[in-house]
Amino acid sequence: MERTNWAGNYVYRARTVHRPWSLDQVREIVAAAPRIRVVGSAHSFTDIGDSEELLSLDGLPADVVVDRSARTVSFGAGLRYGTLAEALRAEGVALANLASLPHISVGGAIATATHGSGDGNRTLAGSVAALELVTSDGAIISSARGDADFDGRVVGLGALGAVTRVTLDIEPPYEIRQRVFEGLRWEMLTEHFDEITACGYSVSVFTLWGDQVDQVWVKRRVTEAPETVRGDLHGARAATVDRHPILGLDPVNCTRQLGLAGPWSDRLPHFRLGFTPSNGEEIQSEYLVARRHAVSAIDALRGLGPMLGPLLQVSEIRTIAADRLWMSPQYGQDTVGFHFTWRPDQEAVERVLTEVEAALSPFAARPHWGKLFLAGAESIAPLYERVGDFAALVARTDPRGAFRNDWLEARVLGA
Ligand SMILES: Cc1cc2nc3c(=O)[nH]c(=O)nc-3n(C[C@H](O)[C@H](O)[C@H](O)COP(=O)(O)OP(=O)(O)OC[C@H]3O[C@@H](n4cnc5c(N)ncnc54)[C@H](O)[C@@H]3O)c2cc1C
């Protein structure tokens, strides 16, 4: 049977999928494979994770170990965030942030700089304190924050080897209240952009680029202080029933709203773990621009509104804090992400992406590595100050090129 990614818009060409259950097996498989890639939960939208052979790590022991004095947790990298969160809740500790859904593997999320939202929140890769990597000669590299090359290894795009174990920062558990505001006017968003994204710990703006913004999802940490944002957000009204980010859809699979306090892991994602967020009938793209360009980029995309609307299920605007990870779109800059959940018509999406990429090019937009984009290495490489260091690291770590694939040549190294 054909193996596809989660959305079904990409069919893997690999015919062999290894599913080892020990680290030694991983080392043997990798050392013997001419060309191989790790497959996580296959939530990426392109050939980024394809090769002649695939390696799934979900058979390795999860082995979740909390180190309270170091304030970290270590575990097998094939684990999904939702499963990790359940283990952490049982231990009485928490992560700083999560993406929109808990179904993705930690190894795959950090390899592509997957992010949630929040002015002060870095990508999920920003919480990596250490990792263990099996390289193409079967050797193991252990690398921790502060080590030489660590900042190049975390957002590794799958190009350096198989990340078998990850150590993440943890913190004391906290609760979140989520409220949705409806009917925000564009002028309010652009005039008060900084205030709006700062009004919660994690804020997401949902729109179809029509006459108004549609929804603002505000996730605030529960503290002693009274809630300041309740009934009205710059003219947008607080929803009185739970909402789905896609207008008109049943919110049954969404995390609870209406200001009901709940644990971090049940509020930070938009979608609940026990439910599939949708049936996969979608394609996603996202572009990250320096935060100082937020309002100009919004204006540029609004100009494309009539073209975007018919193909869109929804678009999400989020903010993400700067980091120092070489291949992170957040490298050296606070960013704003413009995400698009498209209807599953790849040809039409690619036609529209030509216009989106042209409209965002004055802002040096960096595409999300795990989503669909058109730009090639010749235009992407100049956006990454450390791309030369990354290419050298790939060559040093994987001299026989076992983890190189077509995507990596076309999008990153081929410039
Ligand atoms: C419904 C949906 C919602 C999403 N929401 C968000 C969101 O909120 N925010 C966001 O930023 N992104 C989001 N994404 C994108 C998603 O987070 C990324 O595509 C991410 O890479 C998916 O992880 P994965 O495990 O499925 O990776 P895969 O697609 O399996 O792999 C991605 C890349 O990572 C590599 N890789 C995977 N595991 C390892 C490992 N252990 N060692 C080395 N390399 C590895 C693969 O080789 C491949 O190159 C979403 C995607 C979907 C489908």
The ligand as a Tripos MOL2 file, in Angstrom:
@<TRIPOS>MOLECULE
LIG
   53    58     1     0     0
SMALL
NO_CHARGES

@<TRIPOS>ATOM
      1 C1         -2.7840   19.6230   11.1300 C.3       1 LIG1
      2 C2         -1.4060   20.2270   11.2460 C.ar      1 LIG1
      3 C3         -1.1770   21.2460   12.1600 C.ar      1 LIG1
      4 C4          0.0890   21.8340   12.2750 C.ar      1 LIG1
      5 N1          0.2530   22.8300   13.1750 N.ar      1 LIG1
      6 C5          1.4450   23.4610   13.2520 C.ar      1 LIG1
      7 C6          1.6500   24.5250   14.1750 C.ar      1 LIG1
      8 O1          0.7810   24.8590   14.9770 O.2       1 LIG1
      9 N2          2.8300   25.1670   14.1530 N.ar      1 LIG1
     10 C7          3.8250   24.8380   13.2830 C.ar      1 LIG1
     11 O2          4.8630   25.4850   13.3100 O.2       1 LIG1
     12 N3          3.6820   23.7930   12.4410 N.ar      1 LIG1
     13 C8          2.5320   23.1030   12.4050 C.ar      1 LIG1
     14 N4          2.3830   22.0520   11.5400 N.ar      1 LIG1
     15 C9          3.5560   21.5980   10.7750 C.3       1 LIG1
     16 C10         4.2650   20.4590   11.5200 C.3       1 LIG1
     17 O3          4.4770   20.7850   12.8590 O.3       1 LIG1
     18 C11         5.6320   20.1540   10.8920 C.3       1 LIG1
     19 O4          5.4300   19.7420    9.5660 O.3       1 LIG1
     20 C12         6.4010   19.0710   11.6640 C.3       1 LIG1
     21 O5          7.6210   18.8290   11.0120 O.3       1 LIG1
     22 C13         5.6200   17.7890   11.7800 C.3       1 LIG1
     23 O6          6.3170   16.8580   12.5910 O.3       1 LIG1
     24 P1          6.3580   15.3430   12.1030 P.3       1 LIG1
     25 O7          6.8790   14.5140   13.2210 O.co2     1 LIG1
     26 O8          5.0710   14.9560   11.5210 O.co2     1 LIG1
     27 O9          7.4940   15.4330   10.9950 O.3       1 LIG1
     28 P2          7.6260   14.6630    9.6160 P.3       1 LIG1
     29 O10         6.7440   15.2750    8.6050 O.co2     1 LIG1
     30 O11         7.5160   13.2030    9.8360 O.co2     1 LIG1
     31 O12         9.1580   15.0090    9.2900 O.3       1 LIG1
     32 C14         9.5510   16.3520    9.0820 C.3       1 LIG1
     33 C15        11.0820   16.4200    8.9380 C.3       1 LIG1
     34 O13        11.6750   16.1220   10.2040 O.3       1 LIG1
     35 C16        12.5920   15.0490   10.0740 C.3       1 LIG1
     36 N5         12.5160   14.2620   11.2990 N.ar      1 LIG1
     37 C17        11.4130   13.7940   11.9240 C.ar      1 LIG1
     38 N6         11.7620   13.1550   13.0580 N.ar      1 LIG1
     39 C18        13.1140   13.2140   13.1400 C.ar      1 LIG1
     40 C19        14.0740   12.7250   14.0530 C.ar      1 LIG1
     41 N7         13.7190   12.0690   15.1600 N.pl3     1 LIG1
     42 N8         15.3900   12.9170   13.7910 N.ar      1 LIG1
     43 C20        15.7730   13.5880   12.6890 C.ar      1 LIG1
     44 N9         14.9120   14.1060   11.7950 N.ar      1 LIG1
     45 C21        13.6020   13.9110   12.0070 C.ar      1 LIG1
     46 C22        12.1230   14.2570    8.8460 C.3       1 LIG1
     47 O14        13.1750   13.5150    8.2710 O.3       1 LIG1
     48 C23        11.6610   15.3860    7.9610 C.3       1 LIG1
     49 O15        12.7530   15.9480    7.2960 O.3       1 LIG1
     50 C24         1.1560   21.4020   11.4340 C.ar      1 LIG1
     51 C25         0.9380   20.3530   10.5220 C.ar      1 LIG1
     52 C26        -0.3290   19.7620   10.4370 C.ar      1 LIG1
     53 C27        -0.5500   18.6410    9.4740 C.3       1 LIG1
@<TRIPOS>BOND
     1     1     2 1
     2     2     3 ar
     3     2    52 ar
     4     3     4 ar
     5     4     5 ar
     6     4    50 ar
     7     5     6 ar
     8     6     7 ar
     9     6    13 1
    10     7     8 2
    11     7     9 ar
    12     9    10 ar
    13    10    11 2
    14    10    12 ar
    15    12    13 ar
    16    13    14 ar
    17    14    15 1
    18    14    50 ar
    19    15    16 1
    20    16    17 1
    21    16    18 1
    22    18    19 1
    23    18    20 1
    24    20    21 1
    25    20    22 1
    26    22    23 1
    27    23    24 1
    28    24    25 2
    29    24    26 1
    30    24    27 1
    31    27    28 1
    32    28    29 2
    33    28    30 1
    34    28    31 1
    35    31    32 1
    36    32    33 1
    37    33    34 1
    38    33    48 1
    39    34    35 1
    40    35    36 1
    41    35    46 1
    42    36    37 ar
    43    36    45 ar
    44    37    38 ar
    45    38    39 ar
    46    39    40 ar
    47    39    45 ar
    48    40    41 1
    49    40    42 ar
    50    42    43 ar
    51    43    44 ar
    52    44    45 ar
    53    46    47 1
    54    46    48 1
    55    48    49 1
    56    50    51 ar
    57    51    52 ar
    58    52    53 1
@<TRIPOS>SUBSTRUCTURE
     1 LIG1         1 GROUP 0 **** ****
